[in-house]
Amino acid sequence: MHKSKIIATNRKASFEYFLTDSYEAGIVLLGTEIKAIREGKVNLTESYVSAHKNEIWLNNCHIGPYSAASINNHDSIRPKKLLLHKDQIIKLSSTTKGSGYTLIAVKMYLKSHRVKLQIAVAKGKKLHDKRRSIKEKEQTREMRRQILKNI
């Protein structure tokens, strides 16, 4: 069992979407990108995953510039190719072609010195679903407060 260090999470993903299946993917990166990721300069908030010509790509993932790099630094929001098995690529691309599903980047982490990305098949929540999840969070917080108050 390898230990993993979480670098970035997309906290809005579970609020904005119903997450169903999740997959672990490798990422094709440049040298300055991996160094910037190890510094923690990653933002997954607006990122999404798309399928194009039997390949899966990570789009809008912001990786900040590496502090010790020279003029040869990377473009901060360039599309990054994801590494998955062929059957997973076919399944994901067929899932997203119809029925309102999309692919979302959930979290990025280091696993045995390699950067991995957890992606999930997601369906957008409606406004009433978001209100319901807020209400449930508030109820659980209130129950915890009451339990701690009674102790």
Contact map, one row per residue, 1 for C-alpha under 8 A:
1110000000000000000000000000000000000000000000000000000000000000000000000000000000000000000000000000000000000000000000000000000000000000000000000000000
1111000000000000000000000000000000000000000000000000000000000000000000000000000000000000000000000000000000000011000000000000000000000000000000000000000
1111100000000000000000000000000000000000000000000000000000000000000000000000000000000000000000000000000000000011000000000000000000000000000000000000000
0111110000000000000000000000000000000000000000000000000000000000000000000000000000000000000000000000000000001111000000000000000000000000000000000000000
0011111000000000000000000000000000000000000000000000000000000000000000000000000000000000000000000000000000001110000000000000000000000000000000000000000
0001111110000000000000000000000000000000000000000000000000000000000000000000000000000000000000000000000000111100000000000000000000000000000000000000000
0000111110000000000000000000000000001101010000000000000000000000000000000000000000000000000000000000000000111100000000000000000000000000000000000000000
0000011111000000000000000000000000000001011100000000000000000000000000000000000000000000000000000000000000111000000000000000000000000000000000000000000
0000011111100000000000000000000000000000001110000000000000000000000000000000000000000000000000000000000001110000000000000000000000000000000000000000000
0000000111111000000000000000000000000000001110000000000000000000000000000000000000000000000000000000000011100000000000000000000000000000000000000000000
0000000011111110000000000000000000000000000010000000000000000000000000000000000000000000000000000000000001000000000000000000000000000000000000000000000
0000000001111111000000000000000000000000000010000000000000000000000000000000000000000000000000000000000000000000000000000000000000000000000000000000000
0000000001111111101000000000000000000000000010000000000000000000000000000000000000000000000000000000000101000000000000000000000000000000000000000000000
0000000000111111111000000000000000000000000000000000000000000000000000000000000000000000000000000000000000000000000000000000000000000000000000000000000
0000000000111111110000000000000000000000000000000000000000000000000000000000000000000000000000000000000000000000000000000000100001001000000000000000000
0000000000011111110000000000000000000000000000000000000000000000000000000000000000000000000000000000000000000000000000000001100001000000000000000000000
0000000000001111111000000000000000000000000000000000000000000000000000000000000000000000000000000000000000000000000000000111100000000000000000000000000
0000000000000111111100000000000000000000000000000000000000000000000000000000000000000000000000000000000000000000000000000111100000000000000000000000000
0000000000001100111111000000000000000000000000000000000000000000000000000000000000000000000000000000000000000000000000011110000000000000000000000000000
0000000000000000011111000000000000000000000000000000000000000000000000000000000000000000000000000000000000000000000000011100000000000000000000000000000
0000000000000000001111100000000000000000000000000000000000000000000000000000000000000000000000000000000000000000000000011100000000000000000000000000000
0000000000000000001111110000000000000000000000000000000000000000000000000000000000000000000000000000000000000000000001111000000000000000000000000000000
0000000000000000000011111000000000000000000000000000000000000000000000000000000000000000000000000000000000000000000001110000000000000000000000000000000
0000000000000000000001111100000000000000000000000000000000000000000000000000000000010000000000000000000000000000000111100000000000000000000000000000000
0000000000000000000000111110000000000000000000000000000000000000000000000000000001110000000000000000000000000000000111100000000000000000000000000000000
0000000000000000000000011111000000000000000000000000000000000000000000000000000001110000000000000000000000000000011110000000000000000000000000000000000
0000000000000000000000001111100000000000000000000000000000000000000000000000000111100000000000000000000000000000001110000000000000000000000000000000000
0000000000000000000000000111110000000000000000000000000000000000000000000000000111100000000000000000000000000000000000000000000000000000000000000000000
0000000000000000000000000011111011000000000000000000000000000000000000000000000100000000000000000000000000000000000000000000000000000000000000000000000
0000000000000000000000000001111111000000000000000000000000000000000000000100000000000000000000000000000000000000000000000000000000000000000000000000000
0000000000000000000000000000111111100000000000000000000000000000000000000000000000000000000000000000000000000000000000000000000000000000000000000000000
0000000000000000000000000000011111110000000000000000000000000000110010001100000000000000000000000000000000000000000000000000000000000000000000000000000
0000000000000000000000000000111111111000000000000000000000000011110000000100000000000000000000000000000000000000000000000000000000000000000000000000000
0000000000000000000000000000111111111100000000000000000000000000000000000000000000000000000000000000000000000000001000000000000000000000000000000000000
0000000000000000000000000000001111111110000000000000000000000000010000000000000000000000000000000000000000000000000000000000000000000000000000000000000
0000000000000000000000000000000111111111110000000000000000000011111000000000000000000000000000000000000000000000000000000000000000000000000000000000000
0000001000000000000000000000000011111111110000000000000000000010000000000000000000000000000000000000000000000000000000000000000000000000000000000000000
0000001000000000000000000000000001111111100000000000000000000000000000000000000000000000000000000000000000000000000000000000000000000000000000000000000
0000000000000000000000000000000000111111100000000000000000000000000000000000000000000000000000000000000000000000000000000000000000000000000000000000000
0000001100000000000000000000000000011111110000000000000000000000000000000000000000000000000000000000000000000000000000000000000000000000000000000000000
0000000000000000000000000000000000011111111000000000000000000011100000000000000000000000000000000000000000000000000000000000000000000000000000000000000
0000001100000000000000000000000000011001111100000000000000001111000000000000000000000000000000000000000000000000000000000000000000000000000000000000000
0000000111000000000000000000000000000000111111000000000000001110000000000000000000000000000000000000000000000000000000000000000000000000000000000000000
0000000111000000000000000000000000000000011111100000000000011100000000000000000000000000000000000000000011100000000000000000000000000000000000000000000
0000000011111000000000000000000000000000001111100000000000001000000000000000000000000000000000000000000000000000000000000000000000000000000000000000000
0000000000000000000000000000000000000000001111110000000000011000000000000000000000000000000000000000000000000000000000000000000000000000000000000000000
0000000000000000000000000000000000000000000111111000000001111100000000000000000000000000000000000000000110000000000000000000000000000000000000000000000
0000000000000000000000000000000000000000000001111100000001111000000000000000000000000000000000000000001110000000000000000000000000000000000000000000000
0000000000000000000000000000000000000000000000111110000111100000000000000000000000000000000000000000011110000000000000100000000000000000000000000000000
0000000000000000000000000000000000000000000000011111000111100000000000000000000000000000000000000000001000000000000000000000000000000000000000000000000
0000000000000000000000000000000000000000000000001111111110000000000000000000000000000000100110000000000000000000000000000000000000000000000000000000000
0000000000000000000000000000000000000000000000000111111110000000000000000000000000000000000000000000000000000000000000000000000000000000000000000000000
0000000000000000000000000000000000000000000000000011111000000000000000000000000000000000000000000000000000000000000000000000000000000000000000000000000
0000000000000000000000000000000000000000000000000011111100000000000000000000000000000000110010000000000000000000000000000000000000000000000000000000000
0000000000000000000000000000000000000000000000000011111110000000000000000000000011000000100000000000000000000000000000000000000000000000000000000000000
0000000000000000000000000000000000000000000000001111011111000000000000000000000011110000100000000000000000000000000000000000000000000000000000000000000
0000000000000000000000000000000000000000000000001111001111100000000000000000001111000000000000000000000000000000000000000000000000000000000000000000000
0000000000000000000000000000000000000000000000111100000111111000000000000000001111000000000000000000000010000000000000000000000000000000000000000000000
0000000000000000000000000000000000000000000000111100000011111000000000000000111100000000000000000000000000000000000000000000000000000000000000000000000
0000000000000000000000000000000000000000000101110000000001111100000000000000111000000000000000000000000000000000000000000000000000000000000000000000000
0000000000000000000000000000000000000000011111110000000001111110000000000001111000000000000000000000000000000000000000000000000000000000000000000000000
0000000000000000000000000000000000000000011100100000000000011111000000000001100000000000000000000000000000000000000000000000000000000000000000000000000
0000000000000000000000000000000010011000111000000000000000001111100000000001100000000000000000000000000000000000000000000000000000000000000000000000000
0000000000000000000000000000000010010000110000000000000000000111110000000001000000000000000000000000000000000000000000000000000000000000000000000000000
0000000000000000000000000000000110010000100000000000000000000011111010001111000000000000000000000000000000000000000000000000000000000000000000000000000
0000000000000000000000000000000110110000000000000000000000000001111110001000000000000000000000000000000000000000000000000000000000000000000000000000000
0000000000000000000000000000000000010000000000000000000000000000111110000000000000000000000000000000000000000000000000000000000000000000000000000000000
0000000000000000000000000000000000000000000000000000000000000000011111000000000000000000000000000000000000000000000000000000000000000000000000000000000
0000000000000000000000000000000100000000000000000000000000000000111111111000000000000000000000000000000000000000000000000000000000000000000000000000000
0000000000000000000000000000000000000000000000000000000000000000000111111000000000000000000000000000000000000000000000000000000000000000000000000000000
0000000000000000000000000000000000000000000000000000000000000000000011111000000000000000000000000000000000000000000000000000000000000000000000000000000
0000000000000000000000000000000000000000000000000000000000000000000011111100000000000000000000000000000000000000000000000000000000000000000000000000000
0000000000000000000000000000000100000000000000000000000000000000110011111110000000000000000000000000000000000000000000000000000000000000000000000000000
0000000000000000000000000000010110000000000000000000000000000000100000011111000000000000000000000000000000000000000000000000000000000000000000000000000
0000000000000000000000000000000000000000000000000000000000000000100000001111110000000000000000000000000000000000000000000000000000000000000000000000000
0000000000000000000000000000000000000000000000000000000000001111100000000111110000000000000000000000000000000000000000000000000000000000000000000000000
0000000000000000000000000000000000000000000000000000000000111110000000000011111000000000000000000000000000000000000000000000000000000000000000000000000
0000000000000000000000000000000000000000000000000000000000111000000000000011111100000000000000000000000000000000000000000000000000000000000000000000000
0000000000000000000000000000000000000000000000000000000011111000000000000000111110000000000000000000000000000000000000000000000000000000000000000000000
0000000000000000000000000011100000000000000000000000000011100000000000000000011111000000000000000000000000000000000000000000000000000000000000000000000
0000000000000000000000000011000000000000000000000000001111000000000000000000001111100000000000000000000000000000000000000000000000000000000000000000000
0000000000000000000000001111000000000000000000000000001111000000000000000000000111110000000000000000000000000000000000000000000000000000000000000000000
0000000000000000000000001111000000000000000000000000000100000000000000000000000011111000000000000000000000000000000000000000000000000000000000000000000
0000000000000000000000011100000000000000000000000000000100000000000000000000000001111101100000000000000000000000000000000000000000000000000000000000000
0000000000000000000000000000000000000000000000000000000000000000000000000000000000111111100000000000000000000000000000000000000000000000000000000000000
0000000000000000000000000000000000000000000000000000000000000000000000000000000000011111110000000000000000000000000000000000000000000000000000000000000
0000000000000000000000000000000000000000000000000000000000000000000000000000000000001111111000000000000000000000000000000000000000000000000000000000000
0000000000000000000000000000000000000000000000000000000000000000000000000000000000011111111100000000000000000000000000000000000000000000000000000000000
0000000000000000000000000000000000000000000000000010011100000000000000000000000000011111111110000000000000000000000000000000000000000000000000000000000
0000000000000000000000000000000000000000000000000000010000000000000000000000000000000111111111000000000000000000000000000000000000000000000000000000000
0000000000000000000000000000000000000000000000000000000000000000000000000000000000000011111111100000000000000000000000000000000000000000000000000000000
0000000000000000000000000000000000000000000000000010000000000000000000000000000000000001111111110000000000000000000000001000000000000000000000000000000
0000000000000000000000000000000000000000000000000010010000000000000000000000000000000000111111111000000000000000000000000000000000000000000000000000000
0000000000000000000000000000000000000000000000000000000000000000000000000000000000000000011111111100000000000000000000000000000000000000000000000000000
0000000000000000000000000000000000000000000000000000000000000000000000000000000000000000001111111110100000000000000000000000000000000000000000000000000
0000000000000000000000000000000000000000000000000000000000000000000000000000000000000000000111111111111000000000000000000000000000000000000000000000000
0000000000000000000000000000000000000000000000000000000000000000000000000000000000000000000011111110100000000000000000000000000000000000000000000000000
0000000000000000000000000000000000000000000000000000000000000000000000000000000000000000000001111111100000000000000000000000000000000000000000000000000
0000000000000000000000000000000000000000000000000000000000000000000000000000000000000000000000111111100000000000000000000000000000000000000000000000000
0000000000000000000000000000000000000000000000000000000000000000000000000000000000000000000000010111110000000000000000000011000000000000000000000000000
0000000000000000000000000000000000000000000000000000000000000000000000000000000000000000000000111111111000000000000000001111000000000000000000000000000
0000000000000000000000000000000000000000000000001000000000000000000000000000000000000000000000010001111100000000000000001110000000000000000000000000000
0000000000000000000000000000000000000000000000011100000000000000000000000000000000000000000000010000111110000000000000111100000000000000000000000000000
0000000000001000000000000000000000000000000000111000000000000000000000000000000000000000000000000000011111000000000000111100000000000000000000000000000
0000000001000000000000000000000000000000000100111000000001000000000000000000000000000000000000000000001111110000000011110000000000000000000000000000000
0000000011101000000000000000000000000000000100000000000000000000000000000000000000000000000000000000000111110000000011110000000000000000000000000000000
0000011111000000000000000000000000000000000100000000000000000000000000000000000000000000000000000000000011111000000011100000000000000000000000000000000
0000011110000000000000000000000000000000000000000000000000000000000000000000000000000000000000000000000011111100001111000000000000000000000000000000000
0001111100000000000000000000000000000000000000000000000000000000000000000000000000000000000000000000000000111110001110000000000000000000000000000000000
0001111000000000000000000000000000000000000000000000000000000000000000000000000000000000000000000000000000011111111100000000000000000000000000000000000
0111100000000000000000000000000000000000000000000000000000000000000000000000000000000000000000000000000000001111111100000000000000000000000000000000000
0111000000000000000000000000000000000000000000000000000000000000000000000000000000000000000000000000000000000111110000000000000000000000000000000000000
0000000000000000000000000000000000000000000000000000000000000000000000000000000000000000000000000000000000000111111000000000000000000000000000000000000
0000000000000000000000000100000000000000000000000000000000000000000000000000000000000000000000000000000000000111111100000000000000000000000000000000000
0000000000000000000000000110000001000000000000000000000000000000000000000000000000000000000000000000000000011110111110000000000000000000000000000000000
0000000000000000000000011110000000000000000000000000000000000000000000000000000000000000000000000000000000011110011111000000000000000000000000000000000
0000000000000000000000011110000000000000000000000000000000000000000000000000000000000000000000000000000011111000001111100000000000000000000000000000000
0000000000000000000001111000000000000000000000000000000000000000000000000000000000000000000000000000000011110000000111110000000000000000000000000000000
0000000000000000000001111000000000000000000000001000000000000000000000000000000000000000000000000000001111100000000011111000000000000000000000000000000
0000000000000000001111100000000000000000000000000000000000000000000000000000000000000000000000000000001111000000000001111100000000000000000000000000000
0000000000000000001111000000000000000000000000000000000000000000000000000000000000000000000100000000111100000000000000111110000000000000000000000000000
0000000000000000111110000000000000000000000000000000000000000000000000000000000000000000000000000000111100000000000000011111000000000000000000000000000
0000000000000000111000000000000000000000000000000000000000000000000000000000000000000000000000000001110000000000000000001111100000000000000000000000000
0000000000000001110000000000000000000000000000000000000000000000000000000000000000000000000000000001100000000000000000000111110000000000000000000000000
0000000000000011110000000000000000000000000000000000000000000000000000000000000000000000000000000000000000000000000000000011111011000000000000000000000
0000000000000000000000000000000000000000000000000000000000000000000000000000000000000000000000000000000000000000000000000001111111000000000000000000000
0000000000000000000000000000000000000000000000000000000000000000000000000000000000000000000000000000000000000000000000000000111111100000000000000000000
0000000000000000000000000000000000000000000000000000000000000000000000000000000000000000000000000000000000000000000000000000011111110000000000000000000
0000000000000000000000000000000000000000000000000000000000000000000000000000000000000000000000000000000000000000000000000000111111111000000000000000000
0000000000000011000000000000000000000000000000000000000000000000000000000000000000000000000000000000000000000000000000000000111111111100000000000000000
0000000000000000000000000000000000000000000000000000000000000000000000000000000000000000000000000000000000000000000000000000001111111110000000000000000
0000000000000000000000000000000000000000000000000000000000000000000000000000000000000000000000000000000000000000000000000000000111111111000000000000000
0000000000000010000000000000000000000000000000000000000000000000000000000000000000000000000000000000000000000000000000000000000011111111100000000000000
0000000000000000000000000000000000000000000000000000000000000000000000000000000000000000000000000000000000000000000000000000000001111111110000000000000
0000000000000000000000000000000000000000000000000000000000000000000000000000000000000000000000000000000000000000000000000000000000111111111000000000000
0000000000000000000000000000000000000000000000000000000000000000000000000000000000000000000000000000000000000000000000000000000000011111111100000000000
0000000000000000000000000000000000000000000000000000000000000000000000000000000000000000000000000000000000000000000000000000000000001111111110000000000
0000000000000000000000000000000000000000000000000000000000000000000000000000000000000000000000000000000000000000000000000000000000000111111111000000000
0000000000000000000000000000000000000000000000000000000000000000000000000000000000000000000000000000000000000000000000000000000000000011111111100000000
0000000000000000000000000000000000000000000000000000000000000000000000000000000000000000000000000000000000000000000000000000000000000001111111110000000
0000000000000000000000000000000000000000000000000000000000000000000000000000000000000000000000000000000000000000000000000000000000000000111111111000000
0000000000000000000000000000000000000000000000000000000000000000000000000000000000000000000000000000000000000000000000000000000000000000011111111100000
0000000000000000000000000000000000000000000000000000000000000000000000000000000000000000000000000000000000000000000000000000000000000000001111111110000
0000000000000000000000000000000000000000000000000000000000000000000000000000000000000000000000000000000000000000000000000000000000000000000111111111000
0000000000000000000000000000000000000000000000000000000000000000000000000000000000000000000000000000000000000000000000000000000000000000000011111111100
0000000000000000000000000000000000000000000000000000000000000000000000000000000000000000000000000000000000000000000000000000000000000000000001111111110
0000000000000000000000000000000000000000000000000000000000000000000000000000000000000000000000000000000000000000000000000000000000000000000000111111111
0000000000000000000000000000000000000000000000000000000000000000000000000000000000000000000000000000000000000000000000000000000000000000000000011111111
0000000000000000000000000000000000000000000000000000000000000000000000000000000000000000000000000000000000000000000000000000000000000000000000001111111
0000000000000000000000000000000000000000000000000000000000000000000000000000000000000000000000000000000000000000000000000000000000000000000000000111111
0000000000000000000000000000000000000000000000000000000000000000000000000000000000000000000000000000000000000000000000000000000000000000000000000011111
